Amino acid sequence: MRHLPYFCRGEVVKGFGRGSKELGIPTANFSEQVVESFPPDISTGIYYGWACVGSGDVHKMVLSIGWNPFYRNTKKSVETHIIHTFKEDFYGEILSIVIVGYIRPEKNFDSLEALISAIQEDIEEAKRQLDLPEHRKLKEDNFFHLPEGKIVNN
């Protein structure tokens, strides 16, 4: 995909409230403004990469871009599941991500259990891919070490 790696930074906003509560897989959501700034021809689907909240540590992540057919969303969303356990919510913090690779297209599921199972498989695939040396090096990218307060989305 010609857009990858894709570097993005924006504020974490409240999403649909399903990630943690319904799925047991919390996500950090970008605002509509950030979602709309993504290249219009970037494919919807599931991706993997690196994520950093504020000036914290960089962690593996899996990310969904699209309409989430299971939930019939009417607005496109970008939802990041950081593969790390945080002690508390971080709404209002700046999330920096580097999208490294593509896992699969978005699709509908027959049940909530099938959706959760697919997400768990996506997480495992993201972990495997991000352990590869060519992907691991992006964890150290200077993008994650910009001066405080500088917001860029390109």
N, C-alpha and C positions, 0 to 999 in steps of 0.2 A: 504494500500500500504506500502510495507516494507521500502520504502525510506523516508517516511514522519515521522516527519518533516524533511525537507531538507534545509540545511543552505548553502547559496551561496553569494559570494561577487565578484564584478567585475566592470570594468569601463563602463560607459554609452557611447554608440557609436551611430552614426546616423543610423537610420533604413531605411525603405522604404519610409518614408515621408507620409504615408497614415493616421496614427493614428489621428493626430491633424487635418490635412487638409481635408481628405476625410470622416473620420468617426466621427470627433468631439470628439474623445476619445484618448487623447495623451498617448503614451507608451514610456517607457524607454527600450532600447534594449541593450542586452549584446553582446560582440564581439563573433566571431566564436570560438575563443579559449575557452571562458567560456562555450558556448553552447556545445562544444565537450567534456568538462569535466563533464557534467551531466552523471549520470549512464546510460549506453547504453540501459538498459531495463526499464527505466522510461517511463511510458505510455505518448503518446502525448495527448493533451487535454487542458482543462481549469481548473485551480487551484485557490485557494485563500490562502492568508497569510498576512504577515507583511513586510513592506519595509521602508528603511531609506536611504536618500540621504546624503552622507558625514557624518557629525556628527549631522545632524538635527534630527527632531522629527520622531518618528515611526508612520506610517500610515497604514491603511488597504489597501490591494491591491488584484487585480485579475490578473492572469497571463496565457498566452498562450504558450504552448510548442508544436512545430510542424511545419507543412508546410503550414498552412493557405490555405486549399483547394480552397476557394473562389478566392484567388489571384494566385493559382497555383505556389507557391514558389518552387524553385528547391533546396533551402538550408533550413535546419531546423533552426528555430529561437526560441528565448525565449524573449517574449515581456511582460513587466510589466506595467499595468495601475495602478498607485497609486491613491487611492481614496482621493484626496486632490488637491486643485488648487494652482499651483506654479506660481509665478510672471514671471519667465523666464525659458528658457531652461537650462538644467544642463548637457550638453554633457561634457565628460571628468571627471565628478565627479564619486566617488565610490558609487555604489548602493549595499546595503546589503539587502538580502531578506531571509525570512523563509517561505517556502512553507508548509502550514499546512494541507490542504485538497484538495480533487478532486471534481470538479463539474460535468464535462461531457467530453465525447470524442470530438475531433475536428470533424467538419463536414462541408460540403459545403452548400451554401445557394442559393436560386433562385434569390435573389436580394440584393442590398446594404442595402435596408431598413430592410429586414429580418435579415441580419447580425447584423446591428446596434441594432435591437430589442433584438436579442439573447444576445449580449454583455451587454445591459442594464439589462437584466434578470440575467446574470451572476454576475454583480456588486451587484445587490440587494441580491442575494443568498450569496455572499461573506460577505456582511455587516451582514446578519443574523447569519451566521456561526461564524464570528469573534466576535460577541457579547456574545457567549457562554463562560462560565468561563474557560472551559478546553482549549479553543483557545486564550482567552484574555491574559492568563498568559504568553504566548510566546512573547507578545509585550514588556515585561520587560526583556527578555533574555539578558544575558551579551554579547551575540554575537553582539548586536547593540552598545556596548560600548567598543570595542577594541581600543587599542592605535592607534593614528593617523598614517597612512601610512602602517599599517600591513594588507596585503592582503592574504586572505585565501579562498580556495574554496574546501569544503569537504562535 
